[in-house]
Amino acid sequence: MENQTIVSYFLLMEFSKDRHLQLLHFFLFFIVYLATAATNLFIISAVAFDHRLHRPMYFFLVNLAVQDLGIVSVIVPKSMINSLMDTTHISYFGCFAQVLIFVSFEASDLSLLTVMAYDRYVAICHPLHYGMVMNWKACTKIVILVWVTSVLYAMLHTSGTFSTSFCSNVVNQFFCEIPQLLKLSCSGFSLIEAGVIFRKVEERILFIISRNQLCLILRW
């Protein structure tokens, strides 16, 4: 506890100390980010302006595109700016916000994949009841529930992470990630860290199950 310090900012991992490689990283990430953003914005625009796509499945797809866009927008721009400005600095509040928003989008992404799998299940296995079960009112409530629970879920884990004292501000990752932040904790391995590790395993399992369910239902 003698080494405990008040952390006001964090230092993120840089890809290279060579200035030319830093600029190369910036341009490569800039191209990838533009391609990802353009693809998701195209999906959102297509569904919004084409009345033939105003159906529950495409409504969920729009939300999924928003979440994917949000995930990359939270991480990639900051990394590009750091490479361009030759710095690794991120403020304490910026790191807190990055973790909160990233976990929120990540959790909502997994939840929405499960909802989309259920939507296809109802459409294929119970087609006569599809209009009654997956009506617009129900779909809106589902999406609102997904977003609200994801934000609360993110607030829980973010507050738990930043409630600990940090003995270092050097993050071994190019963005603020909960497992890497917990490694900086003065208390070492704790119940909070065990909970986060369990959360990561749980999220991976849910993602695999949701993806497999969606693929199997679509093939069926």
C-alpha positions as CSV (number, residue, x, y, z in Angstrom):
1,M,0.0,0.0,0.0
2,E,3.0,2.3,0.3
3,N,3.3,2.5,-3.5
4,Q,-0.4,3.6,-3.9
5,T,-0.7,6.7,-5.9
6,I,-3.6,8.9,-7.1
7,V,-4.0,8.2,-10.8
8,S,-5.2,11.2,-12.9
9,Y,-4.4,9.7,-16.3
10,F,-3.4,6.5,-17.9
11,L,-0.7,5.6,-20.5
12,L,-1.9,3.3,-23.2
13,M,0.3,0.8,-25.1
14,E,1.8,2.1,-28.3
15,F,2.2,-0.1,-31.4
16,S,5.7,1.2,-32.2
17,K,8.1,3.9,-31.1
18,D,9.1,4.5,-34.7
19,R,7.4,7.6,-36.1
20,H,6.9,6.1,-39.5
21,L,5.2,3.0,-38.2
22,Q,3.0,5.2,-36.0
23,L,1.9,7.1,-39.0
24,L,1.3,3.8,-40.9
25,H,-0.8,2.6,-38.0
26,F,-2.8,5.8,-38.2
27,F,-3.6,5.5,-41.9
28,L,-4.3,1.8,-41.7
29,F,-6.7,2.2,-38.8
30,F,-8.2,5.3,-40.5
31,I,-9.0,3.2,-43.6
32,V,-10.4,0.3,-41.6
33,Y,-12.5,2.7,-39.5
34,L,-13.9,4.5,-42.5
35,A,-14.8,1.2,-44.1
36,T,-16.5,-0.1,-41.0
37,A,-18.4,3.2,-40.4
38,A,-19.5,3.4,-44.0
39,T,-20.8,-0.2,-44.1
40,N,-22.8,0.3,-40.9
41,L,-24.2,3.7,-42.0
42,F,-25.2,2.2,-45.3
43,I,-27.1,-0.6,-43.5
44,I,-28.8,2.0,-41.3
45,S,-29.7,4.3,-44.2
46,A,-31.0,1.4,-46.4
47,V,-33.3,0.1,-43.7
48,A,-34.5,3.6,-42.8
49,F,-35.4,4.8,-46.3
50,D,-36.6,1.5,-47.9
51,H,-40.1,0.8,-46.6
52,R,-39.9,-2.8,-47.7
53,L,-37.3,-3.3,-45.0
54,H,-39.5,-1.9,-42.2
55,R,-39.8,-5.3,-40.5
56,P,-38.7,-6.5,-37.1
57,M,-35.6,-8.4,-38.3
58,Y,-34.2,-5.3,-40.1
59,F,-35.2,-3.2,-37.1
60,F,-32.9,-5.4,-35.0
61,L,-30.3,-5.3,-37.7
62,V,-30.2,-1.4,-37.5
63,N,-29.6,-1.6,-33.8
64,L,-26.9,-4.1,-34.3
65,A,-25.2,-1.8,-36.9
66,V,-25.4,1.1,-34.4
67,Q,-23.8,-1.1,-31.7
68,D,-21.0,-2.2,-34.1
69,L,-20.4,1.4,-35.1
70,G,-20.3,2.5,-31.4
71,I,-17.8,-0.2,-30.4
72,V,-15.2,0.8,-33.1
73,S,-15.9,4.5,-32.5
74,V,-15.1,4.2,-28.8
75,I,-11.7,2.5,-29.4
76,V,-10.2,3.3,-32.8
77,P,-10.4,7.1,-33.0
78,K,-8.5,7.6,-29.7
79,S,-5.8,5.1,-30.8
80,M,-5.5,6.9,-34.2
81,I,-5.1,10.3,-32.4
82,N,-2.5,9.0,-30.1
83,S,-0.5,7.6,-33.1
84,L,-0.8,10.8,-35.0
85,M,0.1,13.0,-32.0
86,D,2.9,10.6,-30.8
87,T,1.4,10.2,-27.4
88,T,-0.1,7.5,-25.2
89,H,-2.0,9.7,-22.8
90,I,-5.7,9.3,-21.9
91,S,-7.4,11.0,-18.9
92,Y,-8.9,9.2,-16.0
93,F,-12.4,10.4,-17.0
94,G,-11.7,9.4,-20.7
95,C,-10.6,5.9,-19.6
96,F,-13.7,5.6,-17.4
97,A,-16.0,6.7,-20.3
98,Q,-14.3,4.4,-22.7
99,V,-14.8,1.4,-20.5
100,L,-18.4,2.3,-19.7
101,I,-19.4,2.9,-23.3
102,F,-17.4,-0.1,-24.7
103,V,-18.9,-2.6,-22.2
104,S,-22.4,-1.2,-22.8
105,F,-22.2,-1.6,-26.6
106,E,-20.5,-5.0,-26.2
107,A,-23.2,-6.3,-23.8
108,S,-26.1,-5.0,-26.0
109,D,-24.5,-6.6,-29.0
110,L,-24.6,-10.0,-27.4
111,S,-28.1,-9.5,-26.2
112,L,-29.3,-8.4,-29.6
113,L,-27.9,-11.4,-31.3
114,T,-29.9,-13.6,-28.9
115,V,-33.1,-11.5,-29.7
116,M,-32.4,-11.9,-33.5
117,A,-32.1,-15.6,-33.1
118,Y,-35.4,-15.8,-31.2
119,D,-37.0,-13.6,-33.9
120,R,-36.0,-16.1,-36.6
121,Y,-37.1,-19.0,-34.4
122,V,-40.6,-17.6,-34.1
123,A,-40.7,-16.7,-37.8
124,I,-39.8,-20.3,-38.9
125,C,-41.4,-22.4,-36.2
126,H,-44.5,-20.4,-35.5
127,P,-45.2,-18.4,-38.7
128,L,-48.9,-18.0,-37.9
129,H,-48.2,-16.4,-34.6
130,Y,-45.2,-14.3,-35.8
131,G,-47.2,-11.1,-36.3
132,M,-48.7,-11.3,-32.9
133,V,-45.5,-12.2,-31.0
134,M,-43.1,-10.0,-32.8
135,N,-45.2,-6.9,-33.4
136,W,-43.7,-3.4,-33.4
137,K,-44.7,-2.7,-29.8
138,A,-43.0,-5.8,-28.6
139,C,-39.9,-5.2,-30.7
140,T,-39.6,-1.6,-29.4
141,K,-39.9,-2.8,-25.8
142,I,-37.3,-5.5,-26.4
143,V,-34.8,-3.0,-27.9
144,I,-35.3,-0.6,-25.0
145,L,-34.8,-3.4,-22.5
146,V,-31.6,-4.4,-24.2
147,W,-30.2,-0.9,-24.2
148,V,-31.2,-0.1,-20.6
149,T,-29.9,-3.4,-19.1
150,S,-26.7,-3.1,-21.1
151,V,-26.1,0.4,-19.7
152,L,-26.8,-0.8,-16.1
153,Y,-24.6,-3.8,-16.7
154,A,-21.7,-1.6,-17.9
155,M,-22.2,0.8,-15.0
156,L,-21.9,-2.1,-12.6
157,H,-18.6,-3.4,-13.9
158,T,-17.1,0.0,-14.6
159,S,-17.8,1.3,-11.1
160,G,-16.5,-1.9,-9.7
161,T,-13.3,-1.6,-11.7
162,F,-12.6,2.1,-10.9
163,S,-13.5,1.8,-7.2
164,T,-10.1,0.1,-6.7
165,S,-6.9,1.9,-6.1
166,F,-4.3,1.8,-8.8
167,C,-0.6,1.5,-8.1
168,S,0.4,2.2,-11.8
169,N,-1.1,4.0,-14.7
170,V,0.6,2.0,-17.5
171,V,-2.1,0.0,-19.3
172,N,-0.8,-3.0,-21.4
173,Q,-3.4,-2.5,-24.1
174,F,-4.0,0.2,-26.8
175,F,-7.4,1.0,-25.1
176,C,-8.8,0.9,-21.6
177,E,-9.8,-2.7,-21.0
178,I,-11.1,-4.0,-17.6
179,P,-8.8,-7.0,-17.2
180,Q,-5.7,-4.8,-17.9
181,L,-6.9,-2.1,-15.6
182,L,-7.4,-4.6,-12.8
183,K,-3.8,-5.7,-13.1
184,L,-2.9,-2.2,-12.0
185,S,-4.9,-2.6,-8.8
186,C,-3.0,-2.3,-5.5
187,S,-5.1,-5.0,-3.9
188,G,-4.1,-7.6,-6.5
189,F,-6.4,-10.4,-7.4
190,S,-9.8,-9.7,-5.8
191,L,-13.4,-10.8,-6.0
192,I,-14.1,-8.0,-8.5
193,E,-11.4,-9.4,-10.8
194,A,-12.7,-12.9,-10.5
195,G,-16.2,-11.6,-11.4
196,V,-14.8,-9.8,-14.5
197,I,-12.9,-12.9,-15.6
198,F,-16.1,-14.9,-15.2
199,R,-18.0,-12.2,-17.1
200,K,-15.5,-12.5,-20.0
201,V,-16.0,-16.3,-20.2
202,E,-19.7,-15.9,-19.9
203,E,-19.8,-13.3,-22.7
204,R,-17.8,-15.5,-25.0
205,I,-20.0,-18.5,-24.4
206,L,-23.2,-16.4,-25.0
207,F,-21.7,-15.0,-28.2
208,I,-20.9,-18.4,-29.5
209,I,-24.3,-19.8,-28.6
210,S,-26.1,-16.8,-30.1
211,R,-24.1,-16.9,-33.3
212,N,-24.6,-20.7,-33.7
213,Q,-28.3,-20.4,-33.0
214,L,-28.7,-17.7,-35.6
215,C,-26.7,-19.6,-38.2
216,L,-28.6,-22.8,-37.6
217,I,-32.0,-21.1,-37.7
218,L,-31.1,-19.2,-40.9
219,R,-29.9,-22.4,-42.6
220,W,-33.1,-24.2,-41.5
